[in-house]
Amino acid sequence: MTRSARSSRLRGDRGSATAETAIVLPVVVAMVVVVLLCGAGLAGQLRLESAARGAARELARGEDSATAVAVAQRIGGDGTAVEISGSGPWVRVEASRTLQAPAGVLSGASWRLSADAVARQEPHLLEGGAP
């Protein structure tokens, strides 16, 4: 009698693991996709910040704008837009880029990333050569 009661109880649980997996799996996959996209966005942002700093450093050393833009685009990657401005001894570089989501559920989604950096020109480049 004990054996039949146990087997009937186990028989009612058959397939429950499959049903639970079918419910939880899409949520887990969605979370993995979100984590990967956040990682790609963070990596893109860090590249842009490095690109803006590199271009500002070039300008502070006395390089021309074309060289600074080339450095920023090389570090920032394809599609990096660079704007240079400044007043007095200070130079400012803003780098921006659009990050596109890969094909799939989020196809067509895009994020605009931007970073800026400010640097002071070397003293010998300023009028009079004084700091």
C-alpha positions as CSV (number, residue, x, y, z in Angstrom):
1,M,0.0,0.0,0.0
2,T,2.8,2.4,0.8
3,R,4.4,1.7,-2.6
4,S,1.3,2.5,-4.6
5,A,0.7,5.8,-2.7
6,R,4.3,6.9,-3.4
7,S,4.2,6.0,-7.1
8,S,0.8,7.8,-7.6
9,R,2.3,10.9,-6.0
10,L,5.3,10.8,-8.2
11,R,3.2,10.2,-11.3
12,G,1.4,13.6,-10.8
13,D,4.8,15.5,-10.8
14,R,5.9,14.1,-14.2
15,G,6.8,16.8,-16.6
16,S,6.9,19.6,-14.1
17,A,10.6,20.3,-14.6
18,T,10.0,20.7,-18.3
19,A,7.1,23.1,-17.7
20,E,9.1,25.1,-15.2
21,T,12.1,25.3,-17.7
22,A,9.8,26.4,-20.5
23,I,8.5,29.3,-18.3
24,V,11.9,30.4,-16.9
25,L,14.1,29.9,-20.0
26,P,12.9,33.0,-22.0
27,V,13.4,35.2,-18.9
28,V,17.0,33.9,-18.5
29,V,17.7,34.5,-22.2
30,A,16.3,38.0,-22.1
31,M,18.5,38.8,-19.0
32,V,21.6,37.5,-20.8
33,V,20.8,39.7,-23.9
34,V,20.4,42.8,-21.6
35,V,23.7,42.1,-19.9
36,L,25.5,41.7,-23.2
37,L,24.0,44.9,-24.6
38,C,24.9,46.8,-21.4
39,G,28.5,45.4,-21.7
40,A,28.7,46.5,-25.3
41,G,27.5,50.0,-24.4
42,L,29.9,50.3,-21.6
43,A,32.8,49.2,-23.8
44,G,31.8,51.7,-26.4
45,Q,31.6,54.5,-23.8
46,L,35.0,53.7,-22.5
47,R,36.5,53.8,-26.1
48,L,34.9,57.2,-26.7
49,E,36.3,58.6,-23.5
50,S,39.8,57.3,-24.4
51,A,39.3,58.8,-27.9
52,A,38.4,62.2,-26.5
53,R,41.3,62.2,-24.0
54,G,43.8,61.1,-26.8
55,A,42.7,63.9,-29.1
56,A,42.8,66.5,-26.3
57,R,46.3,65.3,-25.4
58,E,47.5,65.7,-29.0
59,L,46.0,69.3,-29.2
60,A,47.6,70.2,-25.8
61,R,51.0,69.1,-27.2
62,G,50.6,71.4,-30.2
63,E,49.5,69.0,-32.9
64,D,47.0,70.3,-35.5
65,S,43.3,69.6,-35.5
66,A,43.5,67.0,-38.3
67,T,46.0,64.9,-36.3
68,A,43.8,65.1,-33.2
69,V,40.7,64.0,-35.2
70,A,42.6,61.1,-36.7
71,V,43.7,59.9,-33.3
72,A,40.1,60.2,-31.9
73,Q,38.7,58.2,-34.8
74,R,41.3,55.6,-34.6
75,I,40.7,55.0,-30.9
76,G,36.9,55.5,-31.0
77,G,36.3,53.3,-34.0
78,D,34.3,53.6,-37.2
79,G,31.6,56.2,-37.1
80,T,33.2,58.4,-34.4
81,A,32.4,62.1,-34.8
82,V,34.8,64.6,-33.3
83,E,34.2,68.2,-32.4
84,I,37.1,70.5,-31.3
85,S,36.7,73.8,-29.5
86,G,38.6,75.8,-26.9
87,S,39.2,79.2,-25.5
88,G,42.5,80.6,-24.3
89,P,44.9,77.9,-23.2
90,W,42.2,75.3,-22.9
91,V,41.2,72.8,-25.7
92,R,38.0,70.7,-25.6
93,V,37.3,67.6,-27.6
94,E,33.9,65.9,-27.8
95,A,33.6,62.5,-29.4
96,S,30.3,60.9,-30.2
97,R,29.1,57.7,-31.8
98,T,25.9,55.8,-32.4
99,L,25.8,52.2,-31.1
100,Q,23.5,49.9,-33.1
101,A,21.9,46.8,-31.7
102,P,22.6,43.6,-33.6
103,A,19.9,42.0,-35.7
104,G,17.2,40.2,-33.8
105,V,14.6,41.2,-31.3
106,L,16.2,44.6,-30.7
107,S,16.9,45.2,-34.4
108,G,16.8,48.9,-35.2
109,A,17.5,50.0,-31.7
110,S,20.4,52.5,-31.3
111,W,22.0,54.5,-28.5
112,R,23.9,57.8,-28.9
113,L,27.1,57.7,-26.8
114,S,29.3,60.8,-26.2
115,A,32.3,61.8,-24.2
116,D,34.4,64.9,-23.8
117,A,37.8,65.9,-22.5
118,V,39.5,69.1,-21.7
119,A,43.3,69.8,-21.7
120,R,45.5,72.8,-21.1
121,Q,48.0,73.6,-23.9
122,E,51.7,73.3,-23.0
123,P,53.1,76.5,-21.7
124,H,55.6,76.9,-24.5
125,L,52.7,77.0,-27.0
126,L,51.0,79.9,-25.3
127,E,51.7,83.5,-26.2
128,G,54.8,84.6,-24.3
129,G,55.6,81.1,-23.2
130,A,54.6,81.7,-19.6
131,P,52.2,79.4,-17.7
